[in-house]
């Protein structure tokens, strides 16, 4: 099987040529509160670096911005929290599998963490079971995490229920982590509100939702069917302009409600519907996390 991590790094390298990889890296480094660091040396400023890290005297001598680089006393821990239920075997608006986007997103955050010497763990599962893979360092470990996600998601998997994975973390995790949640395009209710408040009291949380395909796309050649039971969506429903508008409004309202809830809880969130959007949306997500209410 080809390396999933190699594919992720190739995607990151492509964006590096567009001068976004450095911003992504800077965004990752700036999301942790407090430093616990020793000064090491100076390097060129990268967009996304903290302004307070600029060494102004060295900058004046050098002629361009320089920032202080530090060596960490301790490693941070990043927990990938990934829905691996049946819903993730569906497709996004681009026609790509949600599973593939989940792997790519987890891989990018995992690569950033690994490159900085941080530890990466995984909590993944569905409505029937949750698995936890311990936080470790190194690319071989990250590759194993991505392969686990890939193997778990299928049309034969049990239903998705991300709340089960979040409850598992509440019950079993004492170490403070940055939780990177990769979620299906789902509504959040009062039970989720209470659960996320408990998690937010202990952990940093960033949230990425994977968009559903537009089931009311009027293109007749699109063979939409439900991953839950294999039923087809009758084409006649998509031909009804009024029904299409009602569906679009309902989806918009649901997504706005989800975004509003996460914002109230101080959780930065973004949505992505294609691999082409992934790096820009992760940039927005990391930047948003820096500015949420603490």
C-alpha positions as CSV (number, residue, x, y, z in Angstrom):
1,X,0.0,0.0,0.0
2,X,1.5,3.4,-0.9
3,X,2.5,5.6,2.0
4,X,-0.4,7.9,3.1
5,X,2.1,10.2,4.8
6,X,4.0,10.6,1.6
7,X,0.9,11.8,-0.2
8,X,0.2,14.3,2.6
9,X,3.7,15.7,2.5
10,X,3.5,16.0,-1.3
11,X,0.3,18.1,-0.9
12,X,2.1,20.3,1.7
13,X,5.1,20.6,-0.6
14,X,2.9,21.8,-3.4
15,X,1.5,24.5,-1.2
16,X,5.0,25.4,0.0
17,X,5.8,26.6,-3.5
18,X,2.8,29.0,-3.0
19,X,4.4,30.3,0.1
20,X,1.7,28.9,2.4
21,X,3.5,26.1,4.0
22,X,5.6,28.4,6.1
23,X,2.5,30.3,7.2
24,X,0.8,27.0,8.1
25,X,3.9,26.0,10.2
26,X,4.0,29.4,11.9
27,X,0.3,29.1,12.7
28,X,0.8,25.7,14.3
29,X,3.6,26.9,16.5
30,X,1.6,29.8,17.7
31,X,-1.5,27.9,18.9
32,X,0.0,26.7,22.2
33,X,-0.5,28.9,25.2
34,X,2.7,29.6,27.1
35,X,6.1,28.6,26.0
36,X,8.1,26.5,28.4
37,X,11.0,27.2,26.1
38,X,14.7,28.2,26.1
39,X,16.1,30.7,23.6
40,X,18.0,29.0,20.9
41,X,18.8,31.3,17.9
42,X,17.3,33.7,15.4
43,X,15.6,33.0,12.1
44,X,13.8,34.9,9.4
45,X,10.2,36.0,10.3
46,X,7.5,33.9,8.7
47,X,3.9,35.2,8.4
48,X,2.0,33.6,11.3
49,X,4.8,34.1,13.8
50,X,4.0,35.9,17.0
51,X,4.9,39.6,16.8
52,X,6.2,39.4,20.4
53,X,8.9,36.9,19.2
54,X,10.5,39.5,16.9
55,X,14.0,40.5,18.1
56,X,13.8,44.2,17.2
57,X,17.5,45.0,17.8
58,X,18.6,42.1,15.7
59,X,16.0,43.1,13.1
60,X,17.4,46.6,12.9
61,X,21.0,45.3,12.4
62,X,19.9,42.7,9.8
63,X,17.5,44.9,7.8
64,X,14.6,42.4,7.8
65,X,12.5,40.9,10.6
66,X,14.1,38.2,12.7
67,X,12.3,36.1,15.3
68,X,13.7,34.4,18.4
69,X,13.7,30.6,18.1
70,X,13.2,28.5,21.1
71,X,13.9,24.9,22.3
72,X,11.0,23.3,24.2
73,X,11.4,21.9,27.7
74,X,8.4,19.7,27.1
75,X,6.6,18.1,24.2
76,X,3.0,19.1,23.4
77,X,0.4,16.5,22.7
78,X,-1.9,16.6,19.7
79,X,-5.0,14.3,19.8
80,X,-6.5,13.6,16.4
81,X,-10.3,12.9,17.0
82,X,-11.7,11.4,13.9
83,X,-15.2,10.1,13.0
84,X,-14.6,6.7,11.3
85,X,-18.2,5.7,11.0
86,X,-20.1,4.9,7.9
87,X,-20.9,8.6,7.2
88,X,-17.3,9.2,6.4
89,X,-17.6,6.8,3.4
90,X,-19.8,9.3,1.7
91,X,-18.6,12.0,-0.7
92,X,-18.0,15.7,-0.5
93,X,-19.3,18.4,-3.0
94,X,-16.1,17.8,-5.0
95,X,-16.9,14.1,-5.4
96,X,-13.9,13.1,-3.2
97,X,-14.4,10.6,-0.3
98,X,-14.8,12.2,3.1
99,X,-12.4,9.5,4.3
100,X,-9.6,10.7,2.1
101,X,-10.1,14.3,3.2
102,X,-10.1,13.2,6.9
103,X,-6.8,11.4,6.3
104,X,-5.3,14.4,4.5
105,X,-6.4,16.8,7.2
106,X,-5.2,14.6,10.0
107,X,-1.9,14.0,8.1
108,X,-1.2,17.8,7.7
109,X,-1.7,18.5,11.4
110,X,0.2,15.4,12.4
111,X,3.1,16.3,10.1
112,X,3.3,19.8,11.7
113,X,3.3,18.3,15.2
114,X,5.8,15.6,14.3
115,X,8.1,18.2,12.7
116,X,8.1,20.2,15.9
117,X,8.9,17.1,18.0
118,X,5.4,16.9,19.5
119,X,3.4,13.8,20.2
120,X,0.4,12.7,18.2
121,X,-2.3,10.3,19.3
122,X,-5.7,9.2,17.8
123,X,-9.2,8.6,19.1
124,X,-11.4,7.2,16.4
125,X,-14.6,5.2,16.1
126,X,-18.3,5.1,15.4
127,X,-21.6,4.5,17.3
128,X,-20.5,1.0,18.4
129,X,-16.9,1.3,19.4
130,X,-14.1,3.7,20.1
131,X,-10.3,3.0,19.7
132,X,-7.5,5.0,21.2
133,X,-4.0,4.9,19.8
134,X,-1.4,6.4,22.2
135,X,0.4,9.6,21.6
136,X,3.9,9.1,20.2
137,X,6.4,10.9,18.0
138,X,7.9,10.0,14.6
139,X,6.7,9.6,11.1
140,X,6.3,5.8,11.3
141,X,3.8,6.3,14.1
142,X,1.9,8.9,12.2
143,X,1.7,6.7,9.2
144,X,0.2,4.0,11.3
145,X,-2.5,6.4,12.6
146,X,-3.4,7.4,9.0
147,X,-3.6,3.8,8.0
148,X,-5.9,3.0,10.9
149,X,-8.3,5.8,9.8
150,X,-8.2,4.4,6.3
151,X,-8.9,0.8,7.4
152,X,-11.8,1.8,9.7
153,X,-14.0,3.7,7.3
154,X,-16.1,1.7,4.9
155,X,-19.7,1.3,3.8
156,X,-19.9,-1.7,6.2
157,X,-18.8,0.3,9.2
158,X,-21.4,1.1,12.0
159,X,-23.1,4.5,12.0
160,X,-21.2,7.6,12.9
161,X,-21.6,9.1,16.4
162,X,-18.8,11.5,17.2
163,X,-20.2,12.1,20.6
164,X,-19.1,8.6,21.6
165,X,-15.5,9.5,20.9
166,X,-15.8,12.8,22.7
167,X,-17.3,11.1,25.8
168,X,-14.4,8.6,25.6
169,X,-11.9,11.4,25.9
170,X,-13.8,12.9,28.9
171,X,-13.7,9.6,30.7
172,X,-10.2,8.5,29.9
173,X,-7.9,11.4,29.2
174,X,-6.2,13.5,31.9
175,X,-3.3,14.9,30.0
176,X,-4.0,18.3,28.5
177,X,-4.0,18.2,24.7
178,X,-4.8,20.1,21.6
179,X,-7.7,18.2,20.1
180,X,-8.0,18.3,16.4
181,X,-11.6,17.1,15.6
182,X,-12.5,15.9,12.1
183,X,-16.2,15.7,12.0
184,X,-19.0,14.7,9.6
185,X,-21.3,17.5,8.4
186,X,-23.7,17.2,11.4
187,X,-26.0,19.2,13.6
188,X,-25.0,19.8,17.2
189,X,-27.5,19.7,20.0
190,X,-27.7,20.5,23.7
191,X,-26.0,17.2,24.6
192,X,-23.0,18.2,22.4
193,X,-23.0,21.6,24.0
194,X,-22.6,20.1,27.5
195,X,-20.0,17.6,26.3
196,X,-17.9,20.2,24.6
197,X,-18.0,22.5,27.6
198,X,-16.5,19.8,29.7
199,X,-13.8,19.1,27.1
200,X,-13.0,22.8,26.6
201,X,-12.4,23.2,30.3
202,X,-9.4,20.9,30.0
203,X,-8.2,20.9,26.4
204,X,-7.6,23.2,23.4
205,X,-10.0,22.3,20.6
206,X,-10.1,23.0,16.9
207,X,-12.8,21.6,14.7
208,X,-12.9,20.8,11.0
209,X,-16.2,19.7,9.4
210,X,-16.3,17.8,6.1
211,X,-19.1,19.1,3.9
212,X,-21.8,16.8,2.6
213,X,-22.4,16.6,-1.1
214,X,-25.4,18.6,-2.4
215,X,-28.1,15.9,-2.5
216,X,-30.3,18.3,-4.5
217,X,-27.8,18.8,-7.3
218,X,-30.1,18.9,-10.3
219,X,-27.6,17.1,-12.6
220,X,-29.4,13.9,-13.6
221,X,-26.3,11.9,-14.1
222,X,-25.3,12.1,-10.5
223,X,-26.2,8.8,-8.9
224,X,-26.8,9.9,-5.3
225,X,-27.6,7.2,-2.8
226,X,-27.7,7.0,1.0
227,X,-24.7,5.4,2.6
228,X,-26.9,4.4,5.6
229,X,-29.2,2.0,3.7
230,X,-28.3,2.2,0.0
231,X,-31.5,3.8,-1.0
232,X,-31.5,6.1,-4.1
233,X,-32.7,9.7,-4.1
234,X,-35.4,9.9,-6.7
235,X,-34.4,12.3,-9.5
236,X,-37.9,13.8,-9.4
237,X,-37.2,15.3,-6.1
238,X,-34.2,17.1,-7.5
239,X,-36.3,18.5,-10.3
240,X,-38.4,20.4,-7.9
241,X,-37.0,24.0,-7.6
242,X,-38.9,24.8,-4.5
243,X,-37.7,21.6,-2.8
244,X,-34.1,22.4,-3.8
245,X,-34.4,25.9,-2.2
246,X,-35.9,24.5,1.0
247,X,-33.1,21.9,1.2
248,X,-30.4,24.6,0.7
249,X,-32.0,26.8,3.3
250,X,-32.2,24.0,5.8
251,X,-28.5,23.1,5.2
252,X,-27.5,26.7,5.6
253,X,-29.4,27.1,8.9
254,X,-27.9,23.9,10.3
255,X,-24.4,24.9,9.4
256,X,-24.8,28.4,10.8
257,X,-26.2,26.9,14.1
258,X,-23.3,24.5,14.4
259,X,-20.8,27.3,13.7
260,X,-22.5,29.6,16.3
261,X,-22.4,26.9,19.0
262,X,-18.7,26.3,18.5
263,X,-18.0,30.0,18.5
264,X,-19.9,30.5,21.8
265,X,-17.8,27.7,23.3
266,X,-14.5,29.3,22.2
267,X,-13.8,26.6,19.6
268,X,-12.4,27.7,16.3
269,X,-14.0,25.8,13.4
270,X,-13.9,25.7,9.6
271,X,-15.5,23.6,6.8
272,X,-13.9,21.9,3.9
273,X,-15.4,20.2,0.8
274,X,-12.3,19.4,-1.3
275,X,-8.6,18.7,-1.1
276,X,-8.0,21.9,-3.0
277,X,-9.6,23.9,-0.1
278,X,-7.8,21.9,2.7
279,X,-4.6,23.9,3.2
280,X,-6.3,27.4,3.0
281,X,-9.0,26.3,5.4
282,X,-6.5,24.8,7.9
283,X,-4.6,28.1,7.8
284,X,-7.8,29.9,8.6
285,X,-8.5,27.4,11.4
286,X,-5.1,27.8,13.1
287,X,-5.3,31.5,12.8
288,X,-8.9,31.5,14.2
289,X,-7.8,29.4,17.1
290,X,-5.3,32.1,18.1
291,X,-8.0,34.7,18.4
292,X,-10.9,32.8,20.1
293,X,-12.0,33.8,23.5
294,X,-9.9,32.1,26.2
